[in-house]
Amino acid sequence: MIPDVQNLRQWVCWRYEERDGRQAKVPYAPVSGRLASSTDPTSWSTYAEAVRAAKARGYDGVGFVFTAEDDLCGIDIDSCIKDGSIEGWAQEIIEELDSYTEISPSGTGVHILLRARLPKEKRRKGRFEVYDQGRYFTITGRHLPDTPQTIEPRQRELERVLERVFGARDMNGHGGVTVAPVSDPGGLSDAEIIRRASEAKNGEKFRKLWRGDTSDYRSPSEADLALCGMLAFWCNGDAARIDRLFRQSRLFREKWEREDYRTRTIAEALAGKTEFYTPAERNGYHGEKQEKEERRNQADRLIAYALEDVQELFCDQHGAPHALVDGEPVALTSRCYGWLRGLMWKEEQRSVSGEYLKTAAGTLAAHAEFSGNVRELHVRAAWHEGGLYYELAPGRVVKVSAGKWEIVSDAPVLFRHYPNLKPLPDPVRGGGLEDLKRFIRLSGERDLRLYTAYLITLALPHVARPILLATGVMGAGKSTASRLVKRFLDPTAPEAVRLDPRDFLQKAAHAFIVTLDNQSGMPEWAADTMCRLVTGEADSKRRLYSDDEDVIYEMRRAVLLNGINVPTERGDVLDRSLVIELDRIPDAERKTEDALWEEFERLHPRLLGALFDTLALALAAKPQTKLSRRPRLADWGEYAAAVYEVLGWGAEQFLTDWDEIVRAQNQSTLDGSPVAQAIIKFMEDKDEHTAPASELHKQLEEVADGLGISITRDKAWPKSARWLWRRIKEVLPLLAVVGIQASRRDTRKATEITLRKFPTDDSTNSTPGESREDKPFSSGIKRPADSTSNSTPGSNSTANPTRNADKHAGCGISGDSGIISGEKYEATAVPARGASAHRPVETISSSDSTLSSAKDPCCRAHGVRQCEDCWRRVWRLVHEGMSEDWAIAEVMKTGDELF
């Protein structure tokens, strides 16, 4: 809904009722349910109350009341949409006012909301109505594409539209319509008279007079007489119509209001006139055919001018047709009308109506579609041939490559330009990123390091960057931290967007950085969308007024969130998030908004230069930066580690900082999962437990009840045994962190789930020569062709692979499951760390499974924590299909390089 008016207490409900033989939209008070009045504020309410009442009482919709106290004005254009297209005269009004526009309830009209005052009280003529008080408008929320989503101030524009539509008073003091919908019987509309007079042999003289140019005449009075003489021919001697048209010209002035002067001038213009314009059909010609010919010729001329002006016609990566004009891509939709109007005025000094514009744009679009030329369009940033191209403003692009950056004017990539995008200043070399501390108050050096690395790598559009999630108490500057990033690299108006499933993707597509401010919660669809925006989102929706055309959205975006608490406990969102905490700003150190942003504007060019300096060095250092392991969002992790290197913190420090973030996120996910909490409590006094899914579901319900978890109201609790394993799978990696492994086995009778504790520091009890056949199934992870021996259920170790692999296949993981005795096993937990403990490489071979108790140089140098890192690297190799022994050996081979 429209944010500008949503908080005003000027809303009513309405429903269709038959009044005087026609369907009327009758307003009702949301609270009392009685008839509402557009002049009685007690019958109005808030938007939220109106929506609730409409749903509860079955009203047909809600409406907004215009009052004398607000600065809002509404225009209602009826029956202007036919066959899915807006009539030209209405489209011209929509484009000139350029404010929030939506489709009316009937689907055949439009409502335009703007900020302006009417010169007089409510007005109505034909299909055009305009009001600023004492009336209510139905609000549908069906926003008209390519129009602003906010209500804009348009006083001057409204006055111009009113002059064209209503004109001034005629000879009898009544208003007269002067646009295309009205014409005199058997003649031409006022707009058509002006067009034809402008195209006549003496059209140049007419156009000059119409524009108010009196340079060819000795006095303004002679110019008035000359224009009235020309109008007399086209108006067939109609004095009232001559007056009405004259008032629309630039010659109209206060003197024309003198009745004696006006009457005398028109009388002189008509004196001696014997020839008047006769419509084509009166001369025996087919008027419709003549009109079509004239329209075709004008459209063709406009197309010819456009083809001469464009550099190329092409389609973007989604198949949308565009024209390249002066190096800027222009969409061949209604967005190109301004360019086409300018061409027509440049070539012929005349305006062009919406019908001709639509014809020309459609023809040019066909040329683009069949040209076979495809160009990719970007928003703000593009990665091309190993370098970053970052657009400061149209025609100003920063190219960042390994070790250097420069501003270029001939970038090999094209950028989309939306009205909401604001320009960035030219970066200045020699700045320092330490100035960032002036604007934010992070809780520790770790968060400052990660925040800095995130800010520098944010400009890279080809990698999946984590969601920056700023949390903290009230007064900690969370919104300021998000705005700082937004204004730093992607200033837009507005800065933040709202979560609305109808148009969120469109808003996200029109920015490089998507900001959501002060989020206390997040619906499921929004959490899914955030995850897809990080890794790459693609979606489509039906194009308005079409049956089988799509508008395609495909993008990867940086996402900024802030709130007092983390707005979601979803593991997939937290797994893609960088959570930083801000301290409350002491009152003595708090700055005013004006002072803070004034200082930022002053330092912005130097900060931007420092960012590009650091990023250029990071691009040069990245190939030489080695990580012992890669975090989630591995591509971004490599760039962030390179930033740590060039800033002197070291790549391994990045892994340490990131691990602390991951641990906090894992704990948050565990705390938010009632199933995980119940399993941890259930396994406190057990080493292993196997039960059918239905039985385990009941047992966990009893535990949950003891923990105070509501199994009926908590949406995250599985309502049946069928959903239990799905919920367990969501937290399997986190359960493994606390030493609990889960697996599932489908038998002929039921699905069994096994929960098993495993030690975090054990070693194998296996010895060479023992057979696997007399041992329980190992919790180790193997390829189907591998086998393990002599492993206890409490151990994570695997040893003694036999040659009869098919006979002794162990269970698989993540879809790589083995089959044993006709029973399917699915094990998806991380193996225990003990068996994968780091040891000297000379003690390991493809056939040796004896684990050494000695600790290698890595462990001595880095302590137990680094052994955990080694174990996780082994686990990743195992997950990719390698046997555990070979994975350990592989890690040891690269030990010197890694550590």
Secondary structure, DSSP 4 states (H G I P E B T S, - for coil): --HHHHTSS-EEEEEEEEETTEEEEEEE-TTT-SBP-TT-GGG-B-HHHHHHHHHHHT-SEEEEEE-SSS-EEEEEE-S-EETTEE-HHHHHHHHHH-S-EEE-TTSS-EEEEEE---SSS-EEETTEEEESSSEEEEE---BPTTS-SS--B-HHHHHHHHHHHH-SB-TTS-B---STT-B-TTS-BHHHHHHHHHHSTTHHHHHHHHTT--TTSSSHHHHHHHHHHHHHHHTTT-HHHHHHHHTTSTT--GGGG-HHHHHHHHHHHHTT-------GGGGTS-HHHHHHHHHHHHHHHHHHHHHHH-SEEEE-TTS-EEEEETTEEEESSGGGHHHHHHHHHHHHS----HHHHHHHHHHHHHHHHTT--B--EESSEEEETTEEEEEEETTEEEEEETTEEEEESS-SSEE---TTB---PPP-TT--GGGGGGT--BSSHHHHHHHHHHHHHTT-TTS-PPEEEEEESTTS-HHHHHHHHHHHH--BSSSS----TTTHHHHHHT-SEEEE-S-S---HHHHHHHHHHHH-EEEEEEPTT-SS-EEEEEE--EEEEEESS-S---HHHHTTEEEEEEPPPPGGG---HHHHHHHHHHHHHHHHHHHHHHHHHHHHHGGG---SS--SSHHHHHHHHHHHHHTTS-HHHHHHHHHHHHHHHHHHHHHT-HHHHHHHHHTTT-SEEEEEHHHHHHHHHHHHHHTT--TTT-TTS-SSGGGHHHHHHHTHHHHHHTTEEEEEEE-SS-EEEEEEE--SS------TT--STTSPPPSS---TT-B-BS--TT----B---S-TTTTB--BBTTB--EETTEEEEE-SPPPSGGG----GGG-BTTB-PPP----HHHHHH-HHHHHHHHHHHHHHHHTT--HHHHHHHHHHTHHHH-
